Amino acid sequence: MSKLGAAWFRGYVRSCLITLLSFAIVVPLSCVCIFIPLGVATNSDVDSTTGLLVLVVSASLFFLIVVGGAWGAFAGMLWRRARWLNAVFGPLGLTGKIYMLTGRQYHGTVEGRQIDAYFYRGPTLDLRVSTSLQTRFTVVQEQDVSRTLARAFNYQPLTLTDPGLQGLSVSVLDEDWARRLFANPEVQAILQRLLAGEGWALFRQMHLQPGTLFLRLYRNRNLFRYEITPAQARQWLDDLLTLARIAESLPAPQKTAELTSLERMARSSRKTSTFLVLIISLIVLFVVLPLCVILPILLFAT
């Protein structure tokens, strides 16, 4: 099975397990809070007002437990993730905040360079280092390469015979400059550590965009468990910083590029995620939860 097929299959199995778990909680709870009180109210000698009151209270309790429980589990997940990732990226001198509702983002300056880390749904980790370079390259594991996509972005796939780059595929904008860079044994060792190592990430990619060098780890080899340790994060950052220094020490690339409109939009959209989370939280607190109490009353009163 291909990596992409394996990723899709794990995602499908994960979704099925979560759905089954949800049904295992919600169905018994609905029986206790809705169907049993409904049976009692309709098959007993209680008056209509008392029966309506029983139904409204039980239905309201059901909605509050379901929505409140889901929101509590979600908040607990965010708290655990923040605590974990703060311990990973905090020692690097980065400060964190929420990103895209369920993710985290970290920012700081190391060795005079802007460092940005984003952890979000996928799971995906982007670790970014600023650079003065204004060209492009992409390095991936050989089995992940799409030469059609590389040509579509005007990248030139390199034919690499150096043993230090075995198993890797490189697409570049400036071939002469890239060959000088990837001929460096230290660069080859860095790429092997970052892209060929074992870990939770199914896909590993190295990208140079105008102004940014970044490592992307994407998709989970396992169903649920994944881990990033402070030592791993430190090694990744050190490798990226070293790679940026080596690349900038070479004669400047002759073929340069600018960020596309889509890339500029993606970078600017990262700044709006905290505001979005605040709006969603306020909606849940002041709209969704009150409706969980009001709607059952309206439904059973009509």
C-alpha positions in Angstrom: 0.0 0.0 0.0 1.3 3.5 -0.9 2.0 6.1 1.8 -1.0 8.1 0.7 -3.3 5.1 0.8 -2.0 4.1 4.2 -2.6 7.6 5.5 -6.2 7.6 4.1 -6.9 4.1 5.6 -5.6 5.2 9.1 -7.7 8.3 8.9 -10.8 6.3 8.0 -10.2 3.8 10.8 -9.6 6.7 13.3 -12.9 8.3 12.2 -14.8 5.1 12.6 -13.5 4.5 16.1 -14.3 8.0 17.2 -17.8 7.6 15.7 -18.4 4.3 17.5 -17.2 5.7 20.8 -19.6 8.7 20.4 -22.5 6.4 19.8 -21.5 4.3 22.8 -21.8 7.3 24.9 -24.7 9.2 23.3 -27.2 6.3 22.7 -27.3 5.0 26.3 -27.4 8.6 27.6 -30.4 9.4 25.3 -32.2 6.4 26.6 -31.7 7.5 30.2 -32.5 11.2 29.7 -35.1 11.2 26.9 -36.8 7.9 26.1 -37.2 6.5 29.7 -38.7 9.9 30.9 -40.9 10.0 27.8 -42.2 6.5 28.6 -42.9 7.4 32.2 -44.7 10.7 31.2 -46.9 9.0 28.6 -47.7 5.8 30.4 -48.3 7.0 34.0 -51.1 8.8 35.7 -49.2 12.1 36.1 -50.9 15.2 34.8 -49.9 16.9 31.6 -48.0 19.7 33.3 -45.9 17.4 35.4 -45.2 15.2 32.4 -44.2 18.2 30.3 -41.9 19.3 33.1 -40.3 15.9 33.3 -39.7 15.9 29.6 -38.3 19.4 29.5 -35.9 18.8 32.4 -34.6 15.5 31.1 -34.2 16.8 27.5 -32.4 19.9 28.8 -30.2 17.7 30.9 -29.4 15.5 27.9 -28.4 18.4 25.7 -26.4 20.1 28.5 -24.4 16.9 29.2 -23.7 16.2 25.5 -22.7 19.7 24.5 -21.1 20.5 27.8 -19.2 17.2 27.9 -18.0 17.7 24.3 -16.9 21.2 25.0 -15.2 20.1 28.3 -13.4 17.3 26.5 -12.3 19.7 23.8 -11.0 22.3 26.3 -9.2 19.5 28.1 -7.5 18.4 24.9 -6.4 22.0 24.2 -5.0 22.3 27.7 -3.0 19.1 27.5 -1.7 19.9 24.0 -0.7 23.4 25.1 1.1 22.0 28.2 2.9 19.4 26.1 4.0 21.7 23.3 5.0 24.5 25.7 7.5 22.0 27.2 8.8 21.2 23.7 9.2 24.7 22.2 9.5 26.9 25.4 13.2 25.8 26.0 14.0 27.0 22.5 13.0 30.6 23.5 9.7 30.5 21.7 6.4 31.8 23.1 3.1 30.1 22.2 -0.5 30.7 21.7 -3.5 29.0 20.1 -3.7 28.4 16.3 -6.5 27.4 14.0 -8.8 26.5 17.0 -7.2 23.2 17.8 -3.5 23.9 17.1 -0.6 25.8 18.6 1.8 28.4 17.2 5.2 29.5 18.6 7.3 32.5 17.7 10.7 33.9 18.7 14.1 34.9 17.6 17.2 32.6 17.7 20.6 33.6 16.4 19.0 36.7 14.9 16.5 34.7 12.8 12.8 34.7 13.1 11.6 31.2 14.2 8.0 30.1 13.8 6.5 26.7 14.7 2.9 25.6 13.8 1.3 22.5 15.0 -2.2 21.9 13.6 -4.6 19.3 12.2 -3.1 16.4 10.3 -1.2 16.2 12.6 1.2 18.6 10.9 4.2 20.4 12.3 5.8 23.3 10.4 9.1 24.5 11.8 10.2 27.7 10.0 13.5 29.7 10.0 13.8 33.0 8.2 16.5 33.4 5.6 17.7 36.0 3.1 17.5 33.5 0.2 15.0 34.3 -2.5 14.9 31.0 -4.4 13.1 27.7 -4.0 13.8 24.0 -3.5 11.9 21.0 -2.1 13.5 17.8 -0.7 11.3 14.8 0.1 11.7 11.1 0.4 12.0 9.5 -3.0 8.8 7.4 -2.7 6.8 10.6 -2.0 7.9 12.6 -5.0 5.5 13.9 -7.7 7.5 15.0 -10.7 4.4 16.3 -12.4 3.8 18.7 -9.5 7.4 19.7 -9.6 7.2 20.6 -13.3 4.0 22.5 -12.7 5.8 24.8 -10.3 8.8 25.1 -12.7 11.1 23.1 -10.4 13.8 21.1 -12.1 14.1 17.6 -10.5 17.8 16.8 -10.0 19.4 13.5 -10.7 21.5 12.8 -7.6 24.1 10.0 -7.5 25.8 11.0 -4.2 25.4 8.2 -1.6 24.7 10.9 1.0 21.5 11.8 -0.7 20.3 8.2 -1.3 16.5 7.9 -0.9 15.9 11.6 -1.3 14.4 13.5 -4.2 15.2 17.1 -4.9 13.3 19.6 -7.0 14.9 23.1 -7.4 14.5 26.4 -9.2 18.3 27.1 -9.6 20.0 23.9 -10.5 23.7 25.1 -10.4 23.3 26.7 -7.0 21.4 23.7 -5.6 24.1 21.3 -6.8 26.8 23.3 -4.9 24.6 23.3 -1.8 23.7 19.6 -1.8 27.3 18.5 -2.6 28.2 19.6 0.9 28.6 16.5 3.2 27.2 18.4 6.2 24.1 19.4 4.2 23.6 15.7 3.2 23.9 14.6 6.8 21.3 17.2 7.9 18.8 16.1 5.2 19.2 12.5 6.1 18.5 13.3 9.8 15.5 15.4 9.1 13.9 13.4 6.3 15.0 9.8 6.6 14.7 9.3 10.4 12.0 7.3 12.1 9.2 8.9 14.0 5.4 9.5 14.0 5.4 11.5 10.8 4.5 9.6 7.7 5.6 12.4 5.4 8.7 14.5 5.8 9.4 17.5 3.6 12.0 20.2 3.5 11.1 23.4 1.6 12.9 26.7 0.8 10.5 29.5 -0.1 11.6 33.1 -0.6 12.5 34.3 2.8 11.8 31.0 4.7 13.4 27.6 5.1 11.1 25.1 6.8 10.6 21.5 7.8 7.2 19.9 7.5 6.2 16.7 9.3 2.8 15.5 8.2 0.3 12.6 8.9 0.6 10.0 11.6 2.1 6.5 11.2 -0.1 5.4 14.1 -3.8 5.5 14.8 -3.7 8.1 17.6 -0.3 8.3 19.4 2.4 10.8 18.3 5.2 12.4 20.2 7.6 15.3 19.9 10.3 15.6 22.5 12.3 18.8 23.5 15.5 17.0 22.3 14.0 16.4 18.9 12.8 19.9 18.5 16.2 21.3 19.5 17.9 19.0 16.9 15.5 20.0 14.2 16.0 23.7 14.9 19.8 23.4 15.1 19.8 21.5 11.7 17.6 24.2 10.1 19.8 27.0 11.4 23.0 25.3 10.1 21.4 24.6 6.7 20.4 28.2 6.4 23.9 29.4 7.3 25.5 27.1 4.8 23.1 28.0 2.0 23.5 31.7 2.6 27.3 31.4 2.5 27.2 30.2 -1.1 27.3 32.6 -4.1 23.7 34.0 -4.5 21.4 31.9 -6.7 20.9 33.4 -10.2 17.3 32.2 -10.4 15.2 33.9 -7.8 11.5 33.9 -7.0 8.8 35.8 -5.1 6.0 34.5 -2.9 2.9 33.7 -4.8 -0.4 35.4 -3.9 -1.6 32.1 -2.3 1.6 31.9 -0.1 1.2 35.5 1.0 -2.5 34.9 1.8 -1.5 31.8 3.8 1.0 33.7 5.8 -1.3 36.6 6.6 -4.2 34.2 7.6 -2.0 32.7 10.3 -2.4 36.0 12.3 -6.2 35.8 12.5 -6.5 32.4 14.2 -6.6 33.7 17.8 -9.4 36.2 17.0 -11.3 33.3 15.4 -11.0 31.1 18.5 -12.3 33.9 20.7 -15.3 34.5 18.5 -16.2 30.7 18.4 -15.8 30.5 22.2 -18.1 33.4 22.8 -20.7 31.9 20.4 -20.6 28.5 22.2 -20.8 30.2 25.6 -23.6 32.7 25.0 -25.5 31.1 22.1 -25.1 27.3 21.9 -25.3 26.4 25.6 -28.4 28.6 26.2 -30.1 27.1 23.2 -29.5 23.7 24.7 -31.9 24.7 27.5 -34.3 26.8 25.5 -34.9 24.5 22.5 -36.2 21.5 24.5 -38.6 23.8 26.4 -39.9 25.3 23.1 -40.2 21.9 21.4 -42.2 20.2 24.2 -44.3 23.2 24.9 -45.8 23.3 21.4 
